[in-house]
């Protein structure tokens, strides 16, 4: 991982975990329409990042996925950029 503020990976992980929660929760936990709206909002905000910041965010996610011991969370971290529309192809 590059030398950066230690808060960056923590916040990136929280964004991924919140979207993961919204995507995987049951209808009786969170209203599905509200969950979709929030996930779309997160994706939109991330797409508004300047290219250098978006690249940095993607590097942080890749570093986190590589270091993640839990296979389920590693998959979520790896697929997050594609799922949110930050990259055109999964694994890119």
N, C-alpha and C positions, 0 to 999 in steps of 0.2 A: 504494500500500500504506500502511496506517496505521502510525503510529510504534509499533514493538513490538520486543521482544527479537529480535535477528537469529537466534537459535537456533530460534525457532518455525518459520519457513519451512523451515529445514534439516531439522528433525525431521519435519515434515509431509511433505516430499518423500521422506524415507527410508521412512516408513510406506507411502506410495503405491508407491514403487519395490519394496519387499519384497513387497507384495501382487501387484504386476504380475509380478514374477519368479515367484512361486509359481503364479500363474494361467497363465503362458506356458511354464513349463519342461516338459520331456519327462518321461515316467514313470520313465525310467532315471536322471534327475537328482535327483528328489525323489519320494518315495512319494505318489501322488495322495491317499490318505486323510489323510496327515499334512498335505499342503498345504491341503486343504479345512478340516481342523480348525483350522489356524493362521489361515486367512483368516476363518473364522467367529469365532474368538477376537478378532481385530483388530476386526471389525465390532461384536461385542458390547461390547468396551471403549469404542469410540468412541460407541456409543449410550448408554453410562452417563455420558458427560460431561454436566454441567449445561447447560441450554439456552444460556446466554451463551457458554460455552466451545465448545460445538458450533457455534454461529453464527460464532464467531471462527475456528475451524478451517475451516469452509466458505468464509469470506471469504479466508483465506490460500490455500486451494486455487484459488479463482477468480482471485485475483491472480496466482498462479503460472502457471495455465493461460494467462492473458492475455499474460504476459510470455514464455512458452515458445516458442522458435524452432522446435523439432522438432515436426512435426505429429503424429507417433505419440505422443509423451509428452504433448503438449497434449491429445490425445483422452483419454488415460488419466487425466490430472489432472481433466479436465472431467467424465468419466463416473464417477469414483471415488465421489462422494457417493451416486449412485443405486445403483451396484453393491454398495455396503456397506450399503444400507438407511438412509442418513442423511437422504435426501429421498425423497418419494413418486414424483416424476416426474423423468425425466432432464432436466437443464438447469434444474431449479427452484432 
